Amino acid sequence: MNIKIGENIKRLRINKNITQEKLANHLQITYQTISKWERDEGYPDITMLIPLANYFEVTVDELLGTDAAKNEIKIQEYLDEYDKLNNIGYADEGYELIIKAYQEFPHDWRIINKYIEKLKYGKEAREKGFLTNEEEIRRLCEDILERCNIDSIRYEALYSLAMVYSEKGDEEKAVETLDKLPDVFYTHTTLKGFIFNSIEKNLKYHREAVDKFAEQLSVLMRDVIMWDKNLTVSEQIKGFEDLISVIKLIYGEDKYCGFMYYHLDELYIWLGNRYIQNKEYDKGIECLYTAMDYAIKNDEIPYEETKLEGIFVKDVIFDMRKVYSGSKGNEVKRELDWIKEKCCEENSVYADVKNHPKFIELFEKYEPYAKEYK
Protein backbone atom coordinates (compact mmCIF):
# COMPACT_ATOMS: atom_id res chain seq x y z
CA MET A 1 0.00 0.00 0.00
CA ASN A 2 1.33 3.45 -0.92
CA ILE A 3 1.18 5.56 2.27
CA LYS A 4 1.19 9.31 1.53
CA ILE A 5 0.83 10.60 5.08
CA GLY A 6 3.63 13.17 4.79
CA GLU A 7 2.18 14.62 1.61
CA ASN A 8 -1.31 14.63 3.14
CA ILE A 9 -0.19 16.35 6.35
CA LYS A 10 1.41 19.10 4.30
CA ARG A 11 -1.65 19.49 2.07
CA LEU A 12 -4.07 19.54 5.00
CA ARG A 13 -1.88 21.97 6.93
CA ILE A 14 -1.68 24.38 3.99
CA ASN A 15 -5.44 24.09 3.37
CA LYS A 16 -6.01 24.96 7.02
CA ASN A 17 -3.59 27.88 6.58
CA ILE A 18 -1.41 27.04 9.58
CA THR A 19 2.36 26.85 10.07
CA GLN A 20 4.41 23.83 11.04
CA GLU A 21 5.05 25.58 14.36
CA LYS A 22 1.33 25.96 15.12
CA LEU A 23 0.64 22.31 14.32
CA ALA A 24 3.63 21.23 16.40
CA ASN A 25 2.44 23.28 19.37
CA HIS A 26 -0.99 21.67 19.15
CA LEU A 27 0.56 18.18 19.16
CA GLN A 28 3.17 19.19 21.75
CA ILE A 29 6.11 18.14 19.56
CA THR A 30 8.84 20.08 17.70
CA TYR A 31 8.26 21.71 14.35
CA GLN A 32 11.35 19.82 13.08
CA THR A 33 9.36 16.61 13.56
CA ILE A 34 6.54 17.98 11.42
CA SER A 35 9.08 19.00 8.79
CA LYS A 36 10.54 15.46 8.70
CA TRP A 37 7.06 13.95 8.24
CA GLU A 38 6.31 16.28 5.34
CA ARG A 39 9.64 15.41 3.69
CA ASP A 40 8.84 11.69 4.08
CA GLU A 41 11.87 11.25 6.33
CA GLY A 42 9.74 9.62 8.99
CA TYR A 43 6.17 8.75 10.00
CA PRO A 44 4.04 9.87 12.94
CA ASP A 45 3.78 7.44 15.83
CA ILE A 46 0.55 5.45 15.72
CA THR A 47 -0.67 7.33 18.81
CA MET A 48 -0.49 10.55 16.76
CA LEU A 49 -2.83 9.42 13.99
CA ILE A 50 -6.14 10.08 15.75
CA PRO A 51 -5.09 13.51 17.15
CA LEU A 52 -3.85 14.50 13.66
CA ALA A 53 -7.04 13.27 11.96
CA ASN A 54 -9.22 15.06 14.52
CA TYR A 55 -7.27 18.29 14.11
CA PHE A 56 -7.68 18.26 10.34
CA GLU A 57 -11.29 16.99 10.57
CA VAL A 58 -10.61 13.94 8.41
CA THR A 59 -10.68 10.20 8.97
CA VAL A 60 -7.49 8.25 9.72
CA ASP A 61 -7.87 6.55 6.33
CA GLU A 62 -7.98 9.95 4.64
CA LEU A 63 -4.93 11.06 6.61
CA LEU A 64 -3.04 7.96 5.50
CA GLY A 65 -4.20 8.49 1.93
CA THR A 66 -5.49 4.93 1.58
CA ASP A 67 -8.95 6.10 0.44
CA ALA A 68 -7.94 9.29 -1.36
CA ALA A 69 -8.17 7.95 -4.91
CA LYS A 70 -11.46 6.18 -4.25
CA ASN A 71 -12.92 9.28 -2.59
CA GLU A 72 -11.82 11.51 -5.46
CA ILE A 73 -13.64 9.28 -7.95
CA LYS A 74 -16.83 9.41 -5.85
CA ILE A 75 -16.59 13.18 -5.35
CA GLN A 76 -16.14 13.74 -9.09
CA GLU A 77 -19.14 11.50 -9.78
CA TYR A 78 -21.24 13.65 -7.46
CA LEU A 79 -20.05 16.88 -9.10
CA ASP A 80 -20.58 15.57 -12.64
CA GLU A 81 -24.09 14.34 -11.84
CA TYR A 82 -24.92 17.64 -10.12
CA ASP A 83 -23.83 19.59 -13.20
CA LYS A 84 -25.77 17.23 -15.46
CA LEU A 85 -28.99 17.64 -13.45
CA ASN A 86 -28.66 21.44 -13.55
CA ASN A 87 -27.95 21.31 -17.26
CA ILE A 88 -31.26 19.60 -18.04
CA GLY A 89 -33.34 21.71 -15.64
CA TYR A 90 -33.49 19.40 -12.61
CA ALA A 91 -32.02 21.89 -10.15
CA ASP A 92 -33.94 20.64 -7.10
CA GLU A 93 -32.86 17.06 -7.77
CA GLY A 94 -29.31 18.38 -8.02
CA TYR A 95 -29.65 20.08 -4.64
CA GLU A 96 -30.88 16.83 -3.07
CA LEU A 97 -27.86 15.06 -4.53
CA ILE A 98 -25.45 17.65 -3.16
CA ILE A 99 -26.97 17.31 0.34
CA LYS A 100 -26.04 13.63 0.19
CA ALA A 101 -22.56 14.47 -1.11
CA TYR A 102 -22.04 17.04 1.65
CA GLN A 103 -23.03 14.51 4.32
CA GLU A 104 -20.48 12.09 2.89
CA PHE A 105 -17.69 14.60 2.18
CA PRO A 106 -18.27 17.57 4.54
CA HIS A 107 -14.68 18.81 4.22
CA ASP A 108 -14.28 18.88 0.43
CA TRP A 109 -14.29 22.50 -0.71
CA ARG A 110 -15.86 21.70 -4.09
CA ILE A 111 -18.77 19.93 -2.43
CA ILE A 112 -19.12 22.73 0.14
CA ASN A 113 -19.24 25.27 -2.70
CA LYS A 114 -22.15 23.44 -4.36
CA TYR A 115 -23.87 22.98 -0.99
CA ILE A 116 -23.81 26.77 -0.54
CA GLU A 117 -25.61 27.04 -3.90
CA LYS A 118 -28.31 24.80 -2.46
CA LEU A 119 -28.60 27.02 0.62
CA LYS A 120 -28.99 30.11 -1.59
CA TYR A 121 -31.29 28.80 -4.32
CA GLY A 122 -32.94 25.62 -3.02
CA LYS A 123 -36.67 25.16 -2.44
CA GLU A 124 -36.54 26.35 1.18
CA ALA A 125 -34.73 29.57 0.23
CA ARG A 126 -37.15 30.19 -2.65
CA GLU A 127 -40.20 29.72 -0.41
CA LYS A 128 -39.00 31.45 2.78
CA GLY A 129 -36.49 33.94 1.44
CA PHE A 130 -32.79 34.12 0.67
CA LEU A 131 -31.81 34.81 4.29
CA THR A 132 -33.43 31.59 5.57
CA ASN A 133 -30.00 29.93 5.68
CA GLU A 134 -28.00 33.09 6.41
CA GLU A 135 -26.06 31.76 9.40
CA GLU A 136 -24.98 28.57 7.65
CA ILE A 137 -24.05 30.44 4.45
CA ARG A 138 -21.93 32.89 6.43
CA ARG A 139 -20.26 30.15 8.46
CA LEU A 140 -19.31 28.13 5.40
CA CYS A 141 -18.17 31.16 3.40
CA GLU A 142 -16.02 32.47 6.27
CA ASP A 143 -14.50 29.00 6.68
CA ILE A 144 -13.66 28.96 2.96
CA LEU A 145 -12.03 32.39 3.16
CA GLU A 146 -10.01 31.37 6.21
CA ARG A 147 -8.81 27.95 5.10
CA CYS A 148 -9.44 27.22 1.40
CA ASN A 149 -6.68 28.05 -1.09
CA ILE A 150 -8.71 27.42 -4.27
CA ASP A 151 -9.19 30.91 -5.72
CA SER A 152 -12.34 30.19 -7.74
CA ILE A 153 -14.11 28.83 -4.65
CA ARG A 154 -12.91 31.78 -2.55
CA TYR A 155 -14.38 34.15 -5.16
CA GLU A 156 -17.72 32.32 -4.99
CA ALA A 157 -17.65 32.66 -1.20
CA LEU A 158 -17.06 36.42 -1.43
CA TYR A 159 -19.96 36.73 -3.87
CA SER A 160 -22.24 34.72 -1.56
CA LEU A 161 -21.30 36.85 1.44
CA ALA A 162 -21.95 40.01 -0.57
CA MET A 163 -25.41 38.66 -1.45
CA VAL A 164 -26.14 38.12 2.25
CA TYR A 165 -25.08 41.68 3.09
CA SER A 166 -27.13 43.05 0.22
CA GLU A 167 -30.24 41.13 1.30
CA LYS A 168 -29.80 42.58 4.80
CA GLY A 169 -29.64 46.09 3.34
CA ASP A 170 -25.93 46.64 4.10
CA GLU A 171 -24.86 47.99 0.71
CA GLU A 172 -21.54 49.32 2.02
CA LYS A 173 -20.48 45.93 3.37
CA ALA A 174 -21.64 44.16 0.20
CA VAL A 175 -19.55 46.46 -2.01
CA GLU A 176 -16.58 46.24 0.37
CA THR A 177 -16.72 42.44 0.13
CA LEU A 178 -16.89 42.42 -3.67
CA ASP A 179 -14.00 44.88 -3.85
CA LYS A 180 -11.78 42.01 -2.67
CA LEU A 181 -12.32 40.32 -6.03
CA PRO A 182 -9.95 41.08 -8.94
CA ASP A 183 -10.71 44.01 -11.23
CA VAL A 184 -11.98 43.24 -14.73
CA PHE A 185 -8.50 43.52 -16.25
CA TYR A 186 -6.78 41.34 -13.64
CA THR A 187 -8.42 38.04 -14.56
CA HIS A 188 -6.96 34.98 -16.22
CA THR A 189 -9.48 35.51 -19.03
CA THR A 190 -7.92 38.85 -19.93
CA LEU A 191 -4.26 38.41 -19.08
CA LYS A 192 -3.70 35.11 -20.90
CA GLY A 193 -3.87 37.06 -24.14
CA PHE A 194 -0.91 39.29 -23.25
CA ILE A 195 1.81 37.06 -21.78
CA PHE A 196 3.03 34.97 -24.70
CA ASN A 197 5.62 35.84 -27.32
CA SER A 198 3.48 33.95 -29.82
CA ILE A 199 0.83 35.98 -31.65
CA GLU A 200 -1.09 32.76 -32.34
CA LYS A 201 -1.37 31.96 -28.62
CA ASN A 202 -2.31 35.50 -27.65
CA LEU A 203 -4.91 35.57 -30.42
CA LYS A 204 -6.46 32.34 -29.16
CA TYR A 205 -6.88 33.75 -25.63
CA HIS A 206 -8.05 37.13 -26.94
CA ARG A 207 -10.90 35.39 -28.72
CA GLU A 208 -11.81 33.39 -25.62
CA ALA A 209 -11.90 36.66 -23.65
CA VAL A 210 -14.11 38.31 -26.29
CA ASP A 211 -16.60 35.44 -25.99
CA LYS A 212 -16.76 35.58 -22.19
CA PHE A 213 -16.97 39.35 -21.97
CA ALA A 214 -19.50 39.55 -24.81
CA GLU A 215 -21.96 37.40 -22.88
CA GLN A 216 -21.49 39.47 -19.73
CA LEU A 217 -21.79 42.67 -21.72
CA SER A 218 -25.04 41.53 -23.32
CA VAL A 219 -26.54 40.79 -19.88
CA LEU A 220 -25.40 44.15 -18.48
CA MET A 221 -26.71 46.11 -21.48
CA ARG A 222 -30.01 44.19 -21.44
CA ASP A 223 -30.51 45.01 -17.75
CA VAL A 224 -29.77 48.70 -18.32
CA ILE A 225 -32.51 48.80 -20.96
CA MET A 226 -35.02 46.90 -18.83
CA TRP A 227 -34.30 48.56 -15.47
CA ASP A 228 -34.09 52.21 -16.48
CA LYS A 229 -37.67 53.37 -15.85
CA ASN A 230 -36.92 56.74 -17.47
CA LEU A 231 -36.52 55.21 -20.92
CA THR A 232 -39.45 55.53 -23.29
CA VAL A 233 -40.70 52.46 -25.16
CA SER A 234 -39.12 53.84 -28.34
CA GLU A 235 -35.78 54.24 -26.53
CA GLN A 236 -36.01 50.67 -25.25
CA ILE A 237 -36.66 49.46 -28.80
CA LYS A 238 -33.57 51.33 -30.00
CA GLY A 239 -31.55 49.89 -27.12
CA PHE A 240 -32.55 46.29 -27.85
CA GLU A 241 -31.89 46.74 -31.58
CA ASP A 242 -28.44 48.20 -30.86
CA LEU A 243 -27.61 45.34 -28.49
CA ILE A 244 -28.68 42.75 -31.04
CA SER A 245 -26.44 44.50 -33.60
CA VAL A 246 -23.49 44.33 -31.17
CA ILE A 247 -23.97 40.59 -30.64
CA LYS A 248 -24.22 39.93 -34.37
CA LEU A 249 -21.12 42.07 -34.95
CA ILE A 250 -19.09 40.07 -32.43
CA TYR A 251 -20.35 36.61 -33.38
CA GLY A 252 -20.95 37.16 -37.06
CA GLU A 253 -24.17 37.44 -39.02
CA ASP A 254 -25.55 33.95 -39.69
CA LYS A 255 -22.52 32.33 -38.00
CA TYR A 256 -22.78 29.60 -35.37
CA CYS A 257 -22.66 31.40 -32.01
CA GLY A 258 -23.37 28.78 -29.34
CA PHE A 259 -25.13 30.06 -26.23
CA MET A 260 -25.67 33.48 -27.79
CA TYR A 261 -28.62 31.87 -29.61
CA TYR A 262 -30.30 31.85 -26.22
CA HIS A 263 -29.54 35.54 -25.65
CA LEU A 264 -30.75 36.51 -29.14
CA ASP A 265 -33.92 34.51 -28.54
CA GLU A 266 -34.54 36.41 -25.29
CA LEU A 267 -33.71 39.80 -26.79
CA TYR A 268 -36.09 39.36 -29.72
CA ILE A 269 -38.86 38.39 -27.29
CA TRP A 270 -38.34 41.61 -25.36
CA LEU A 271 -37.99 43.64 -28.55
CA GLY A 272 -41.25 42.16 -29.84
CA ASN A 273 -42.98 43.05 -26.59
CA ARG A 274 -41.85 46.66 -26.89
CA TYR A 275 -43.00 46.94 -30.50
CA ILE A 276 -46.42 45.60 -29.48
CA GLN A 277 -46.55 48.09 -26.60
CA ASN A 278 -45.75 50.79 -29.17
CA LYS A 279 -48.74 49.63 -31.28
CA GLU A 280 -46.40 48.38 -34.03
CA TYR A 281 -48.07 44.99 -34.05
CA ASP A 282 -46.68 43.49 -37.26
CA LYS A 283 -43.08 44.31 -36.28
CA GLY A 284 -43.68 42.94 -32.80
CA ILE A 285 -45.07 39.62 -34.03
CA GLU A 286 -42.26 39.36 -36.58
CA CYS A 287 -39.76 39.67 -33.71
CA LEU A 288 -41.49 36.82 -31.86
CA TYR A 289 -41.08 34.61 -34.94
CA THR A 290 -37.37 35.51 -35.08
CA ALA A 291 -37.05 34.74 -31.37
CA MET A 292 -38.51 31.27 -31.89
CA ASP A 293 -36.15 30.62 -34.80
CA TYR A 294 -33.22 31.34 -32.47
CA ALA A 295 -34.83 29.13 -29.80
CA ILE A 296 -34.82 26.26 -32.31
CA LYS A 297 -31.15 26.90 -33.08
CA ASN A 298 -30.40 26.85 -29.36
CA ASP A 299 -32.20 23.52 -28.98
CA GLU A 300 -30.28 22.06 -31.91
CA ILE A 301 -26.87 22.71 -30.36
CA PRO A 302 -25.23 19.29 -29.88
CA TYR A 303 -24.36 18.15 -26.34
CA GLU A 304 -20.65 18.10 -27.06
CA GLU A 305 -17.83 20.54 -27.68
CA THR A 306 -18.42 22.78 -30.71
CA LYS A 307 -16.48 25.70 -32.17
CA LEU A 308 -17.74 29.26 -32.66
CA GLU A 309 -17.31 30.77 -36.12
CA GLY A 310 -17.22 34.59 -36.16
CA ILE A 311 -13.81 36.24 -36.69
CA PHE A 312 -13.72 37.69 -33.17
CA VAL A 313 -14.48 34.31 -31.55
CA LYS A 314 -13.26 31.87 -34.22
CA ASP A 315 -12.55 28.35 -32.92
CA VAL A 316 -13.49 29.21 -29.33
CA ILE A 317 -14.86 26.03 -27.75
CA PHE A 318 -18.46 26.01 -26.52
CA ASP A 319 -19.88 23.06 -24.59
CA MET A 320 -23.67 22.93 -24.11
CA ARG A 321 -23.24 20.25 -21.44
CA LYS A 322 -21.80 22.87 -19.08
CA VAL A 323 -24.75 25.28 -19.33
CA TYR A 324 -27.08 25.41 -16.33
CA SER A 325 -30.79 25.54 -17.16
CA GLY A 326 -33.83 26.44 -15.09
CA SER A 327 -36.24 24.61 -17.37
CA LYS A 328 -36.80 20.90 -17.94
CA GLY A 329 -38.35 21.54 -21.34
CA ASN A 330 -36.41 22.77 -24.34
CA GLU A 331 -36.06 26.46 -25.19
CA VAL A 332 -38.97 26.53 -27.67
CA LYS A 333 -41.31 25.10 -25.03
CA ARG A 334 -40.06 27.51 -22.38
CA GLU A 335 -40.67 30.55 -24.57
CA LEU A 336 -44.09 29.40 -25.84
CA ASP A 337 -45.21 28.61 -22.27
CA TRP A 338 -44.04 32.05 -21.15
CA ILE A 339 -45.97 33.81 -23.95
CA LYS A 340 -49.11 31.77 -23.16
CA GLU A 341 -48.80 32.67 -19.49
CA LYS A 342 -48.43 36.36 -20.32
CA CYS A 343 -51.50 36.21 -22.57
CA CYS A 344 -53.58 35.15 -19.55
CA GLU A 345 -52.41 38.03 -17.36
CA GLU A 346 -54.60 41.06 -16.73
CA ASN A 347 -53.48 44.03 -18.86
CA SER A 348 -51.29 41.68 -20.89
CA VAL A 349 -48.93 43.23 -23.41
CA TYR A 350 -50.43 40.72 -25.87
CA ALA A 351 -54.03 41.77 -25.28
CA ASP A 352 -54.24 43.64 -28.59
CA VAL A 353 -52.63 40.91 -30.70
CA LYS A 354 -53.68 37.57 -29.20
CA ASN A 355 -56.41 37.26 -31.85
CA HIS A 356 -54.15 38.44 -34.66
CA PRO A 357 -53.87 35.67 -37.32
CA LYS A 358 -50.05 35.82 -37.39
CA PHE A 359 -49.94 35.60 -33.59
CA ILE A 360 -52.16 32.51 -33.59
CA GLU A 361 -50.06 30.99 -36.38
CA LEU A 362 -46.96 31.46 -34.18
CA PHE A 363 -48.12 28.64 -31.92
CA GLU A 364 -49.24 26.46 -34.81
CA LYS A 365 -45.82 26.79 -36.44
CA TYR A 366 -43.57 26.30 -33.42
CA GLU A 367 -45.46 23.97 -31.05
CA PRO A 368 -44.22 20.90 -32.98
CA TYR A 369 -40.70 21.92 -31.91
CA ALA A 370 -41.61 22.20 -28.22
CA LYS A 371 -40.34 19.26 -26.18
CA GLU A 372 -41.08 18.35 -22.55
CA TYR A 373 -37.46 17.38 -21.98
CA LYS A 374 -34.18 18.58 -23.42
C-alpha positions in Angstrom: 0.0 0.0 0.0 1.3 3.4 -0.9 1.2 5.6 2.3 1.2 9.3 1.5 0.8 10.6 5.1 3.6 13.2 4.8 2.2 14.6 1.6 -1.3 14.6 3.1 -0.2 16.3 6.4 1.4 19.1 4.3 -1.7 19.5 2.1 -4.1 19.5 5.0 -1.9 22.0 6.9 -1.7 24.4 4.0 -5.4 24.1 3.4 -6.0 25.0 7.0 -3.6 27.9 6.6 -1.4 27.0 9.6 2.4 26.8 10.1 4.4 23.8 11.0 5.0 25.6 14.4 1.3 26.0 15.1 0.6 22.3 14.3 3.6 21.2 16.4 2.4 23.3 19.4 -1.0 21.7 19.2 0.6 18.2 19.2 3.2 19.2 21.7 6.1 18.1 19.6 8.8 20.1 17.7 8.3 21.7 14.3 11.3 19.8 13.1 9.4 16.6 13.6 6.5 18.0 11.4 9.1 19.0 8.8 10.5 15.5 8.7 7.1 13.9 8.2 6.3 16.3 5.3 9.6 15.4 3.7 8.8 11.7 4.1 11.9 11.2 6.3 9.7 9.6 9.0 6.2 8.8 10.0 4.0 9.9 12.9 3.8 7.4 15.8 0.5 5.4 15.7 -0.7 7.3 18.8 -0.5 10.6 16.8 -2.8 9.4 14.0 -6.1 10.1 15.8 -5.1 13.5 17.1 -3.8 14.5 13.7 -7.0 13.3 12.0 -9.2 15.1 14.5 -7.3 18.3 14.1 -7.7 18.3 10.3 -11.3 17.0 10.6 -10.6 13.9 8.4 -10.7 10.2 9.0 -7.5 8.3 9.7 -7.9 6.5 6.3 -8.0 10.0 4.6 -4.9 11.1 6.6 -3.0 8.0 5.5 -4.2 8.5 1.9 -5.5 4.9 1.6 -9.0 6.1 0.4 -7.9 9.3 -1.4 -8.2 8.0 -4.9 -11.5 6.2 -4.3 -12.9 9.3 -2.6 -11.8 11.5 -5.5 -13.6 9.3 -7.9 -16.8 9.4 -5.8 -16.6 13.2 -5.4 -16.1 13.7 -9.1 -19.1 11.5 -9.8 -21.2 13.7 -7.5 -20.0 16.9 -9.1 -20.6 15.6 -12.6 -24.1 14.3 -11.8 -24.9 17.6 -10.1 -23.8 19.6 -13.2 -25.8 17.2 -15.5 -29.0 17.6 -13.5 -28.7 21.4 -13.5 -27.9 21.3 -17.3 -31.3 19.6 -18.0 -33.3 21.7 -15.6 -33.5 19.4 -12.6 -32.0 21.9 -10.1 -33.9 20.6 -7.1 -32.9 17.1 -7.8 -29.3 18.4 -8.0 -29.6 20.1 -4.6 -30.9 16.8 -3.1 -27.9 15.1 -4.5 -25.5 17.7 -3.2 -27.0 17.3 0.3 -26.0 13.6 0.2 -22.6 14.5 -1.1 -22.0 17.0 1.7 -23.0 14.5 4.3 -20.5 12.1 2.9 -17.7 14.6 2.2 -18.3 17.6 4.5 -14.7 18.8 4.2 -14.3 18.9 0.4 -14.3 22.5 -0.7 -15.9 21.7 -4.1 -18.8 19.9 -2.4 -19.1 22.7 0.1 -19.2 25.3 -2.7 -22.1 23.4 -4.4 -23.9 23.0 -1.0 -23.8 26.8 -0.5 -25.6 27.0 -3.9 -28.3 24.8 -2.5 -28.6 27.0 0.6 -29.0 30.1 -1.6 -31.3 28.8 -4.3 -32.9 25.6 -3.0 -36.7 25.2 -2.4 -36.5 26.3 1.2 -34.7 29.6 0.2 -37.2 30.2 -2.6 -40.2 29.7 -0.4 -39.0 31.4 2.8 -36.5 33.9 1.4 -32.8 34.1 0.7 -31.8 34.8 4.3 -33.4 31.6 5.6 -30.0 29.9 5.7 -28.0 33.1 6.4 -26.1 31.8 9.4 -25.0 28.6 7.6 -24.0 30.4 4.5 -21.9 32.9 6.4 -20.3 30.2 8.5 -19.3 28.1 5.4 -18.2 31.2 3.4 -16.0 32.5 6.3 -14.5 29.0 6.7 -13.7 29.0 3.0 -12.0 32.4 3.2 -10.0 31.4 6.2 -8.8 27.9 5.1 -9.4 27.2 1.4 -6.7 28.1 -1.1 -8.7 27.4 -4.3 -9.2 30.9 -5.7 -12.3 30.2 -7.7 -14.1 28.8 -4.6 -12.9 31.8 -2.6 -14.4 34.2 -5.2 -17.7 32.3 -5.0 -17.7 32.7 -1.2 -17.1 36.4 -1.4 -20.0 36.7 -3.9 -22.2 34.7 -1.6 -21.3 36.9 1.4 -22.0 40.0 -0.6 -25.4 38.7 -1.5 -26.1 38.1 2.3 -25.1 41.7 3.1 -27.1 43.0 0.2 -30.2 41.1 1.3 -29.8 42.6 4.8 -29.6 46.1 3.3 -25.9 46.6 4.1 -24.9 48.0 0.7 -21.5 49.3 2.0 -20.5 45.9 3.4 -21.6 44.2 0.2 -19.5 46.5 -2.0 -16.6 46.2 0.4 -16.7 42.4 0.1 -16.9 42.4 -3.7 -14.0 44.9 -3.9 -11.8 42.0 -2.7 -12.3 40.3 -6.0 -10.0 41.1 -8.9 -10.7 44.0 -11.2 -12.0 43.2 -14.7 -8.5 43.5 -16.2 -6.8 41.3 -13.6 -8.4 38.0 -14.6 -7.0 35.0 -16.2 -9.5 35.5 -19.0 -7.9 38.8 -19.9 -4.3 38.4 -19.1 -3.7 35.1 -20.9 -3.9 37.1 -24.1 -0.9 39.3 -23.2 1.8 37.1 -21.8 3.0 35.0 -24.7 5.6 35.8 -27.3 3.5 33.9 -29.8 0.8 36.0 -31.6 -1.1 32.8 -32.3 -1.4 32.0 -28.6 -2.3 35.5 -27.6 -4.9 35.6 -30.4 -6.5 32.3 -29.2 -6.9 33.8 -25.6 -8.0 37.1 -26.9 -10.9 35.4 -28.7 -11.8 33.4 -25.6 -11.9 36.7 -23.7 -14.1 38.3 -26.3 -16.6 35.4 -26.0 -16.8 35.6 -22.2 -17.0 39.3 -22.0 -19.5 39.5 -24.8 -22.0 37.4 -22.9 -21.5 39.5 -19.7 -21.8 42.7 -21.7 -25.0 41.5 -23.3 -26.5 40.8 -19.9 -25.4 44.2 -18.5 -26.7 46.1 -21.5 -30.0 44.2 -21.4 -30.5 45.0 -17.8 -29.8 48.7 -18.3 -32.5 48.8 -21.0 -35.0 46.9 -18.8 -34.3 48.6 -15.5 -34.1 52.2 -16.5 -37.7 53.4 -15.9 -36.9 56.7 -17.5 -36.5 55.2 -20.9 -39.5 55.5 -23.3 -40.7 52.5 -25.2 -39.1 53.8 -28.3 -35.8 54.2 -26.5 -36.0 50.7 -25.2 -36.7 49.5 -28.8 -33.6 51.3 -30.0 -31.6 49.9 -27.1 -32.6 46.3 -27.9 -31.9 46.7 -31.6 -28.4 48.2 -30.9 -27.6 45.3 -28.5 -28.7 42.7 -31.0 -26.4 44.5 -33.6 -23.5 44.3 -31.2 -24.0 40.6 -30.6 -24.2 39.9 -34.4 -21.1 42.1 -35.0 -19.1 40.1 -32.4 -20.4 36.6 -33.4 -20.9 37.2 -37.1 -24.2 37.4 -39.0 -25.6 33.9 -39.7 -22.5 32.3 -38.0 -22.8 29.6 -35.4 -22.7 31.4 -32.0 -23.4 28.8 -29.3 -25.1 30.1 -26.2 -25.7 33.5 -27.8 -28.6 31.9 -29.6 -30.3 31.9 -26.2 -29.5 35.5 -25.6 -30.8 36.5 -29.1 -33.9 34.5 -28.5 -34.5 36.4 -25.3 -33.7 39.8 -26.8 -36.1 39.4 -29.7 -38.9 38.4 -27.3 -38.3 41.6 -25.4 -38.0 43.6 -28.6 -41.2 42.2 -29.8 -43.0 43.1 -26.6 -41.9 46.7 -26.9 -43.0 46.9 -30.5 -46.4 45.6 -29.5 -46.5 48.1 -26.6 -45.7 50.8 -29.2 -48.7 49.6 -31.3 -46.4 48.4 -34.0 -48.1 45.0 -34.1 -46.7 43.5 -37.3 -43.1 44.3 -36.3 -43.7 42.9 -32.8 -45.1 39.6 -34.0 -42.3 39.4 -36.6 -39.8 39.7 -33.7 -41.5 36.8 -31.9 -41.1 34.6 -34.9 -37.4 35.5 -35.1 -37.1 34.7 -31.4 -38.5 31.3 -31.9 -36.1 30.6 -34.8 -33.2 31.3 -32.5 -34.8 29.1 -29.8 -34.8 26.3 -32.3 -31.1 26.9 -33.1 -30.4 26.9 -29.4 -32.2 23.5 -29.0 -30.3 22.1 -31.9 -26.9 22.7 -30.4 -25.2 19.3 -29.9 -24.4 18.2 -26.3 -20.6 18.1 -27.1 -17.8 20.5 -27.7 -18.4 22.8 -30.7 -16.5 25.7 -32.2 -17.7 29.3 -32.7 -17.3 30.8 -36.1 -17.2 34.6 -36.2 -13.8 36.2 -36.7 -13.7 37.7 -33.2 -14.5 34.3 -31.5 -13.3 31.9 -34.2 -12.5 28.4 -32.9 -13.5 29.2 -29.3 -14.9 26.0 -27.8 -18.5 26.0 -26.5 -19.9 23.1 -24.6 -23.7 22.9 -24.1 -23.2 20.2 -21.4 -21.8 22.9 -19.1 -24.7 25.3 -19.3 -27.1 25.4 -16.3 -30.8 25.5 -17.2 -33.8 26.4 -15.1 -36.2 24.6 -17.4 -36.8 20.9 -17.9 -38.4 21.5 -21.3 -36.4 22.8 -24.3 -36.1 26.5 -25.2 -39.0 26.5 -27.7 -41.3 25.1 -25.0 -40.1 27.5 -22.4 -40.7 30.5 -24.6 -44.1 29.4 -25.8 -45.2 28.6 -22.3 -44.0 32.0 -21.2 -46.0 33.8 -23.9 -49.1 31.8 -23.2 -48.8 32.7 -19.5 -48.4 36.4 -20.3 -51.5 36.2 -22.6 -53.6 35.2 -19.6 -52.4 38.0 -17.4 -54.6 41.1 -16.7 -53.5 44.0 -18.9 -51.3 41.7 -20.9 -48.9 43.2 -23.4 -50.4 40.7 -25.9 -54.0 41.8 -25.3 -54.2 43.6 -28.6 -52.6 40.9 -30.7 -53.7 37.6 -29.2 -56.4 37.3 -31.8 -54.1 38.4 -34.7 -53.9 35.7 -37.3 -50.1 35.8 -37.4 -49.9 35.6 -33.6 -52.2 32.5 -33.6 -50.1 31.0 -36.4 -47.0 31.5 -34.2 -48.1 28.6 -31.9 -49.2 26.5 -34.8 -45.8 26.8 -36.4 -43.6 26.3 -33.4 -45.5 24.0 -31.0 -44.2 20.9 -33.0 -40.7 21.9 -31.9 -41.6 22.2 -28.2 -40.3 19.3 -26.2 -41.1 18.4 -22.5 -37.5 17.4 -22.0 -34.2 18.6 -23.4 
